[in-house]
Amino acid sequence: MDNQILDEGLKIFAAMEDERMECCIHCGNKWYSMHYRDGVCHSCQKKNLPGRNVMQERQERRGLLAVIVTFLLIGGIIVYMWMH
C-alpha cells in the first residue's frame, strides 16, 4: 500500500517537473503554465485583462492605423500645398 502511494506521488512529481513556470504578463505572478491562459493568471483573468494574443492583435491594429493616419496627413499636406 505504501509503495503504491509513493509511486503515485513520484509520478505526479515527475509530471510537475516537466511543467514550466510562467509569469503573468500583467501582475508578474509566477506559477505553472498549465494554470495560465494566454499568459494571464487566474486573478487577472477574473479582471478581464487581455491575453498575449489579444494584446498582439491590438498592437498590429495600432500600427496599421498609424500608417493610414500618416498617409492621410501627407496627402492632406500635398493637397493643401497644391491648392495654394
PAZA-632027 format. One record per residue (C-alpha): x, y, z; residue in three letters. Coordinates in nm, 2 decimals. Layout:
BEGIN
((X, Y, Z), "ALA");
...
This chain:
BEGIN
((0.00, 0.00, 0.00), "MET");
((0.27, 0.25, 0.10), "ASP");
((0.47, 0.17, -0.22), "ASN");
((0.16, 0.24, -0.43), "GLN");
((0.12, 0.58, -0.27), "ILE");
((0.49, 0.66, -0.31), "LEU");
((0.48, 0.55, -0.67), "ASP");
((0.18, 0.77, -0.75), "GLU");
((0.35, 1.06, -0.57), "GLY");
((0.66, 1.02, -0.77), "LEU");
((0.46, 1.01, -1.09), "LYS");
((0.29, 1.34, -1.00), "ILE");
((0.62, 1.49, -0.90), "PHE");
((0.78, 1.38, -1.24), "ALA");
((0.48, 1.53, -1.43), "ALA");
((0.51, 1.86, -1.24), "MET");
((0.89, 1.86, -1.32), "GLU");
((0.80, 1.87, -1.69), "ASP");
((0.58, 2.17, -1.65), "GLU");
((0.75, 2.51, -1.68), "ARG");
((0.69, 2.81, -1.46), "MET");
((0.54, 3.12, -1.63), "GLU");
((0.50, 3.48, -1.52), "CYS");
((0.17, 3.66, -1.57), "CYS");
((0.21, 3.93, -1.83), "ILE");
((0.01, 4.17, -1.62), "HIS");
((0.09, 4.12, -1.25), "CYS");
((0.41, 3.91, -1.28), "GLY");
((0.27, 3.63, -1.06), "ASN");
((0.48, 3.32, -1.13), "LYS");
((0.31, 2.98, -1.14), "TRP");
((0.29, 2.67, -1.35), "TYR");
((0.19, 2.74, -1.71), "SER");
((-0.09, 2.49, -1.71), "MET");
((-0.28, 2.73, -1.49), "HIS");
((-0.23, 3.03, -1.72), "TYR");
((-0.44, 3.11, -2.03), "ARG");
((-0.26, 3.31, -2.30), "ASP");
((0.00, 3.43, -2.04), "GLY");
((-0.26, 3.56, -1.79), "VAL");
((-0.31, 3.43, -1.44), "CYS");
((-0.65, 3.34, -1.29), "HIS");
((-0.67, 3.67, -1.09), "SER");
((-0.61, 3.88, -1.39), "CYS");
((-0.85, 3.67, -1.60), "GLN");
((-1.12, 3.75, -1.34), "LYS");
((-1.04, 4.12, -1.40), "LYS");
((-1.09, 4.06, -1.78), "ASN");
((-0.74, 4.16, -1.86), "LEU");
((-0.64, 4.07, -2.22), "PRO");
((-0.40, 3.79, -2.30), "GLY");
((-0.09, 3.78, -2.52), "ARG");
((-0.27, 3.72, -2.85), "ASN");
((-0.53, 4.00, -2.79), "VAL");
((-0.25, 4.24, -2.70), "MET");
((-0.06, 4.15, -3.01), "GLN");
((-0.36, 4.20, -3.23), "GLU");
((-0.42, 4.54, -3.07), "ARG");
((-0.06, 4.64, -3.14), "GLN");
((-0.09, 4.53, -3.50), "GLU");
((-0.41, 4.73, -3.55), "ARG");
((-0.24, 5.04, -3.39), "ARG");
((0.05, 5.00, -3.64), "GLY");
((-0.19, 4.98, -3.93), "LEU");
((-0.38, 5.28, -3.80), "LEU");
((-0.06, 5.48, -3.77), "ALA");
((0.03, 5.41, -4.13), "VAL");
((-0.32, 5.51, -4.25), "ILE");
((-0.31, 5.84, -4.05), "VAL");
((0.04, 5.92, -4.18), "THR");
((-0.07, 5.87, -4.54), "PHE");
((-0.38, 6.09, -4.48), "LEU");
((-0.18, 6.36, -4.32), "LEU");
((0.08, 6.36, -4.60), "ILE");
((-0.20, 6.35, -4.86), "GLY");
((-0.37, 6.65, -4.69), "GLY");
((-0.05, 6.85, -4.69), "ILE");
((0.01, 6.78, -5.06), "ILE");
((-0.34, 6.88, -5.15), "VAL");
((-0.32, 7.19, -4.94), "TYR");
((0.01, 7.29, -5.10), "MET");
((-0.13, 7.22, -5.45), "TRP");
((-0.44, 7.44, -5.38), "MET");
((-0.23, 7.74, -5.26), "HIS");
